[in-house]
Amino acid sequence: MSARPRSRVHLAVCLPAAATAAPPVGTGAESGARFRSRSRSEASSRSPVDFAAYERLARTAEAGHLDFLLLTEPAGLWPREHPGRGRDLDVAGRPEPLTVLAALTGVTERLGLAATVDASFTEPYELARELATLDHLSVGRAAWHLTGTGDARDGGNFRRGGCPDPAERDRRAAELQRVAAELWDSWPSPDEPARPFAHRGRHFDIAGEFTVPRPPQGHPVLIQDGNTPRERESAAARADVVVTRHGTLEEARVRYADVKRRSARHGRGPDDVRVMSGVGVVLGETAAEARERAAALRRREVSPLQAILTLERIWGTDLSSYDPEGPLPDIDPVPDPALPQGRAGRGDTVALAQKWRALSREKGLSIRETVIEAGRTPSFVGTPAAVAEELVRFVRNGAADGFVLVPDPTPGGLDEFVDRVVPLLQERGAFRTRYRGTTLRAHLGLPEPAQTR
């Protein structure tokens, strides 16, 4: 794909770690904990549902004219070997994202507001109502990040339990999105009678009348991951924003071109979908200082306890007797009886354990250091000028339309990027100096979907 001169950069921010930029297990929750508190003493005196922290992040993002804020929320449980351990790590007690976003509509005016929705356990009618309501409260700024859990243990928090295999999970997600769109489009125009609604499908069998007017955007913006060919095929068919794991320029160009080719096969134009990379940003006065800060951040985000619990989710057994500063276990992962074919969507745990052992041997890493290295968020690390130049280079060379930023997620973690990088992007003509539209679709340059009914 050829370079595109003077392309505009799209920017968003994610809390906790972007699902597409995070490792398979073990970092997203910790990042959320760090956003709310730097230390355990602070955590004990500060509620995990403290709205002021979310408000600060949203206000900062809007001051920087970012496209949207994404709140992610895992559906899962911490290992059953240590029940209640989530509270020790500040990952229990976190508020439900859509409710937080509804509150943020009162303190923001233009910033898009997005929340992760788990397709494995969500029902379409209540979801469509919640998203339509959020879109109305925000006057057209709602979005949803549609994903699906890959761990059968996560089902313990829900009625059905268990977890579908990847193919079945994809079919359920596709039907969930389709039914939600049908519900939004079932609301009649002012001069039409009420439209009864009915859907008979593989996963959902519902009928009635929708009770919320069609959202201001037609459909709230749909965000999906695009790290694997299977994910990119699904996202290319229906997503408005596809978020991919950050990599080298050439890797990113391949993924970008793949999404655009697949979307074209589904009859979509090049501007019908935006491709954004999930990426960390670490700044310093010099390149060396930025590298030092990045190393310190990586070590801070994984405590000794978190490192052991991360390994337990792969090994499937109690590893509390192991020293987090010592070598990896020399035993193989234990098959989980609840998962006859292994952890759904997480692949072969034995192969993953072997990969981590190889990494540990190659670099002489302890358990904790291996978890840090394997779970490292791909990042732009450097001076503000260098980071700004890299962001522009990726977009102008057809590697991304923009980025979902994973800044140092302390309450002021986004401030430095907004204060020091955004002005440089604006000077280069690569980023807006003000919002020109009122809806998230306008910010992203996306068309409003046609009504399907």
C-alpha positions in Angstrom: 0.0 0.0 0.0 1.5 3.4 -1.0 2.2 6.2 1.5 -0.5 8.8 2.0 0.8 12.4 2.4 -0.6 14.5 5.2 -2.8 11.8 6.6 -4.5 12.8 9.9 -3.8 10.7 13.0 -6.7 9.4 15.1 -6.0 9.0 18.8 -7.9 7.3 21.6 -6.9 6.3 25.2 -7.6 3.0 26.9 -8.0 2.0 30.6 -6.9 -0.5 31.7 -4.5 -1.9 29.2 -5.9 -2.2 25.6 -7.0 -5.8 25.1 -5.2 -5.9 21.8 -2.0 -4.6 23.3 -2.0 -6.8 26.4 -0.6 -10.2 26.8 -2.9 -13.2 27.0 -3.1 -13.0 30.8 -1.9 -10.9 33.7 -1.5 -7.2 32.8 -4.8 -5.5 32.1 -6.1 -5.7 35.6 -2.8 -4.5 37.1 -2.9 -1.5 34.8 -6.3 -0.6 36.1 -5.1 -0.8 39.7 -2.2 1.5 38.9 -4.5 4.1 37.4 -6.3 4.4 40.6 -3.3 4.3 42.9 0.4 4.4 42.9 0.8 2.4 46.2 -0.9 0.0 48.5 -1.2 2.6 51.2 -3.0 4.9 48.7 -5.2 2.0 47.6 -6.3 1.3 51.2 -7.6 4.9 51.5 -9.0 5.4 48.0 -12.1 3.6 46.8 -11.7 1.7 43.5 -15.0 3.3 42.3 -13.6 6.8 42.8 -15.2 8.7 40.0 -12.7 11.6 40.2 -10.0 9.4 38.6 -12.1 8.6 35.6 -13.3 12.2 35.3 -9.7 13.4 35.2 -8.7 11.0 32.5 -11.8 11.9 30.4 -11.2 15.7 30.8 -7.6 15.3 29.8 -8.5 13.2 26.8 -11.0 15.8 25.7 -8.6 18.7 26.3 -6.3 16.9 23.9 -9.1 16.5 21.3 -8.8 12.7 21.3 -11.4 10.6 19.5 -12.6 8.4 22.4 -11.9 6.9 25.8 -12.2 3.1 26.0 -12.9 1.4 29.4 -12.2 -2.3 29.3 -13.4 -4.8 31.9 -12.5 -8.5 32.1 -15.3 -10.9 32.8 -13.1 -13.4 34.5 -12.4 -14.8 37.9 -9.0 -15.1 39.6 -7.7 -18.6 39.9 -9.8 -20.8 42.0 -6.7 -22.0 43.8 -6.7 -18.7 45.6 -10.3 -17.4 45.8 -10.6 -13.7 46.7 -7.1 -12.9 45.5 -8.5 -10.3 43.2 -9.1 -8.0 46.1 -5.5 -8.3 47.1 -4.6 -6.9 43.7 -7.2 -4.1 43.6 -9.0 -5.7 40.7 -12.2 -6.5 42.5 -14.7 -3.8 43.2 -14.2 -1.9 40.0 -17.3 -0.2 38.6 -19.2 -1.4 35.6 -17.9 0.5 32.5 -21.2 1.6 30.8 -22.4 3.1 34.1 -19.1 5.0 34.4 -19.5 6.3 30.8 -23.0 7.5 31.5 -21.6 9.5 34.4 -18.9 10.9 32.1 -21.4 12.3 29.7 -22.1 15.0 32.3 -18.5 16.2 32.4 -17.5 15.9 28.7 -19.0 17.4 25.6 -17.2 15.9 22.6 -15.1 12.9 23.7 -16.3 9.5 22.4 -17.1 7.1 25.2 -16.5 3.3 24.6 -16.9 0.2 26.8 -15.9 -3.4 26.3 -18.9 -5.8 25.9 -18.3 -9.5 26.3 -20.2 -11.3 23.5 -20.0 -14.7 25.3 -22.4 -13.6 28.1 -24.3 -10.5 26.9 -28.0 -10.5 25.8 -28.9 -8.3 22.9 -32.1 -6.5 24.1 -30.6 -5.1 27.3 -27.3 -4.3 25.6 -29.1 -2.4 22.8 -31.1 -0.4 25.4 -27.9 0.5 27.3 -26.0 1.6 24.3 -28.9 3.5 22.8 -29.4 5.3 26.1 -25.7 6.1 26.3 -25.7 7.4 22.8 -28.7 9.7 23.6 -27.2 10.9 26.9 -23.9 11.8 25.1 -25.7 13.1 22.0 -24.0 10.7 19.7 -20.7 9.7 21.3 -21.2 6.1 22.3 -19.2 3.1 21.2 -18.8 -0.5 22.2 -15.7 -2.8 22.0 -17.1 -6.2 21.2 -15.0 -9.1 22.4 -15.3 -12.5 23.9 -13.8 -14.3 26.8 -11.5 -17.2 26.1 -11.4 -18.7 29.6 -14.1 -21.2 30.7 -13.6 -20.1 34.3 -15.0 -16.7 33.4 -18.4 -18.4 32.9 -18.6 -18.9 36.7 -19.8 -15.3 37.0 -22.7 -15.9 34.7 -25.8 -18.1 34.4 -24.6 -20.4 31.6 -21.1 -21.1 32.9 -18.4 -22.5 30.7 -17.2 -20.8 27.5 -17.9 -21.5 23.8 -15.1 -22.5 21.5 -13.7 -19.7 19.3 -15.8 -20.5 16.3 -19.1 -20.6 18.2 -18.1 -17.5 20.1 -17.6 -15.7 16.8 -21.0 -16.8 15.6 -22.6 -15.6 18.9 -20.8 -12.2 18.6 -21.9 -11.8 15.0 -25.5 -12.6 15.9 -25.4 -10.3 18.9 -24.2 -7.4 16.7 -26.8 -8.1 14.1 -29.7 -8.3 16.6 -28.6 -5.1 18.3 -28.6 -3.3 15.0 -32.0 -4.7 14.1 -33.3 -3.5 17.5 -32.0 0.0 16.9 -33.4 0.1 13.4 -36.8 -1.1 14.5 -37.7 2.2 16.1 -40.1 3.9 13.7 -39.8 7.4 12.2 -42.2 10.0 13.6 -44.8 9.4 10.9 -44.7 5.6 11.1 -46.6 3.2 13.4 -44.7 1.1 16.0 -42.8 -1.8 14.5 -42.9 -5.1 16.4 -39.6 -6.9 16.5 -38.9 -10.6 16.2 -35.6 -12.5 15.8 -35.2 -16.2 15.6 -31.6 -17.3 15.4 -29.0 -19.8 16.6 -28.3 -18.0 19.9 -31.1 -15.6 20.4 -34.9 -16.0 20.1 -36.7 -12.7 21.0 -39.8 -10.8 20.0 -41.5 -7.6 21.1 -41.0 -3.8 20.7 -37.9 -1.8 21.3 -38.4 0.9 23.9 -35.6 3.5 23.2 -35.5 5.8 20.1 -32.9 5.1 17.4 -29.5 6.3 18.6 -28.3 9.7 17.3 -25.5 8.0 15.4 -27.9 5.4 14.0 -25.7 2.7 15.5 -23.1 3.4 18.2 -19.6 2.9 16.9 -18.5 -0.7 16.9 -14.9 -1.6 17.8 -13.4 -5.0 17.4 -9.9 -6.6 17.7 -8.0 -7.6 14.7 -4.8 -9.4 15.8 -5.5 -12.8 14.1 -6.8 -13.5 10.6 -10.0 -14.9 12.2 -10.5 -11.7 14.1 -9.7 -9.5 11.1 -12.3 -11.4 9.0 -15.0 -10.9 11.6 -14.1 -7.2 12.1 -13.8 -6.4 8.5 -17.4 -7.4 7.9 -19.0 -5.2 10.5 -16.7 -3.2 12.7 -16.2 0.6 12.4 -12.8 0.5 14.2 -10.4 -2.4 14.2 -7.8 -2.4 16.9 -4.6 -4.4 16.3 -1.5 -5.1 18.3 1.3 -2.7 17.6 4.4 -4.0 15.9 7.1 -3.0 13.5 6.1 -0.7 10.6 6.2 -3.6 8.1 4.1 -5.8 10.4 1.6 -3.1 10.9 1.4 -2.4 7.1 0.6 -6.1 6.5 -2.2 -6.1 9.1 -3.6 -2.8 7.8 -3.7 -3.9 4.2 -5.3 -7.2 5.2 -8.1 -5.4 7.1 -8.7 -3.1 4.1 -8.7 -6.0 1.6 -11.1 -8.0 3.7 -13.5 -5.1 4.2 -13.5 -4.5 0.5 -14.6 -8.1 -0.1 -17.5 -7.4 2.2 -18.5 -4.5 0.0 -17.2 -1.7 2.2 -15.2 1.3 1.2 -11.7 2.3 2.4 -13.2 5.0 4.7 -15.8 2.7 6.2 -13.4 1.2 8.8 -10.6 2.7 10.8 -7.6 0.6 11.8 -5.9 1.6 15.0 -2.9 0.1 16.9 -3.0 -0.4 20.6 0.3 1.0 21.9 2.0 2.3 25.0 3.8 5.6 25.1 6.7 6.4 27.4 8.3 9.9 27.2 11.6 11.3 28.4 13.8 14.3 28.0 16.3 12.1 26.2 16.0 8.7 24.5 18.0 7.1 27.3 15.7 8.6 30.0 12.7 7.3 28.2 14.1 3.8 28.0 14.9 3.9 31.8 11.4 5.1 32.5 9.9 2.3 30.3 12.0 -0.3 32.2 10.8 1.0 35.6 7.2 1.0 34.5 7.4 -2.6 33.2 8.7 -3.7 36.6 6.2 -1.7 38.6 3.2 -3.1 36.7 3.8 -6.7 37.8 4.2 -7.3 41.5 5.7 -10.6 42.8 2.1 -11.8 43.7 0.8 -10.8 40.3 3.6 -12.7 38.6 2.7 -16.0 40.5 -1.0 -15.6 39.8 -0.3 -15.0 36.1 1.7 -18.3 36.0 -1.1 -20.1 37.8 -3.5 -19.2 35.0 -1.2 -21.0 32.6 0.0 -23.9 34.7 -3.4 -24.5 36.2 -2.1 -25.3 39.7 -1.1 -23.7 43.0 2.4 -22.1 42.5 2.4 -20.1 45.7 5.4 -22.0 47.0 7.5 -20.8 44.1 9.8 -17.7 44.5 8.8 -15.0 42.0 12.4 -14.0 41.7 13.4 -17.7 41.0 13.2 -19.9 37.9 10.0 -21.0 36.2 8.4 -24.2 37.3 10.0 -27.3 35.7 6.6 -29.1 35.8 4.2 -29.1 32.9 0.8 -27.3 33.1 -2.0 -29.3 34.8 -5.1 -29.9 32.6 -8.1 -28.2 34.1 -11.0 -30.7 34.5 -13.4 -27.9 33.6 -11.6 -27.6 30.2 -11.2 -31.0 28.6 -9.4 -29.5 25.6 -7.4 -26.8 27.5 -8.2 -23.2 28.2 -10.6 -22.1 25.5 -9.1 -19.6 23.1 -5.8 -19.5 24.9 -4.2 -22.3 22.9 -2.0 -25.1 24.1 -0.8 -24.2 27.6 2.0 -26.7 27.4 3.3 -25.0 24.3 2.9 -21.6 26.0 4.8 -22.8 29.1 7.6 -24.1 26.8 7.8 -20.8 25.0 8.1 -18.9 28.3 10.7 -21.3 29.6 12.7 -20.7 26.4 12.4 -17.0 26.9 13.5 -17.3 30.5 16.6 -19.5 29.6 17.6 -17.2 26.7 17.6 -14.1 28.8 18.3 -15.5 32.2 14.9 -14.3 33.6 13.1 -15.1 36.8 9.4 -15.8 37.0 8.6 -12.2 37.6 11.0 -11.0 34.9 9.6 -13.5 32.4 6.0 -12.3 33.1 7.1 -8.7 32.6 9.0 -9.5 29.4 6.2 -11.7 27.9 3.5 -9.3 28.8 5.2 -6.1 27.7 2.9 -3.7 25.9 4.5 -2.6 22.6 5.4 1.0 23.0 6.7 4.2 21.4 9.6 5.1 23.7 11.5 8.4 23.3 11.4 12.1 23.4 8.1 13.9 22.6 9.4 14.9 19.2 10.6 11.4 18.4 7.2 9.8 19.4 5.2 12.4 17.4 7.3 11.6 14.4 6.8 7.9 14.8 3.0 8.3 15.1 2.9 10.3 11.9 5.3 7.9 10.1 3.1 4.9 10.7 -0.1 6.7 9.5 1.6 8.2 6.4 3.0 4.9 5.4 -0.3 3.0 5.5 0.4 1.1 8.8 -2.5 2.6 10.8 -5.2 5.2 10.8 -4.4 6.0 14.4 -3.6 4.6 17.8 -5.3 3.5 21.0 -2.9 4.8 23.6 -2.0 2.9 26.8 -0.2 5.7 28.8 1.2 5.2 32.3 -2.2 4.6 33.8 -1.8 6.8 36.9 -4.4 9.6 37.4 -2.1 12.0 35.5 -0.6 9.4 33.1 -2.1 11.0 30.0 -1.2 14.6 30.8 2.3 14.4 29.5 1.2 13.1 26.2 -1.5 15.7 25.7 0.8 18.5 26.9 3.9 17.6 24.9 3.1 15.3 22.0 -0.3 16.5 20.8 1.0 20.1 20.1 3.8 18.6 18.0 1.2 16.6 16.0 -0.9 19.7 15.5 2.2 21.7 14.3 2.7 19.0 11.7 -0.9 19.3 10.5 -1.4 15.6 11.5 -4.0 16.1 14.3 -7.0 18.3 14.9 -6.8 21.6 16.9 -10.5 21.4 17.7 -13.4 19.1 17.3 -15.3 19.9 14.1 -18.2 17.6 14.7 -20.3 16.6 17.7 -20.5 12.8 17.3 -17.9 10.1 17.5 -18.7 9.0 13.9 -17.8 12.6 12.9 -14.5 12.5 14.8 -13.6 9.3 13.0 -14.9 10.3 9.6 -17.3 7.3 9.5 -20.6 7.3 7.6 -23.9 6.9 9.5 -25.2 3.4 8.9 -28.3 3.0 6.7 -31.4 1.8 8.5 -31.9 -1.9 8.0 -35.7 -2.0 8.4 
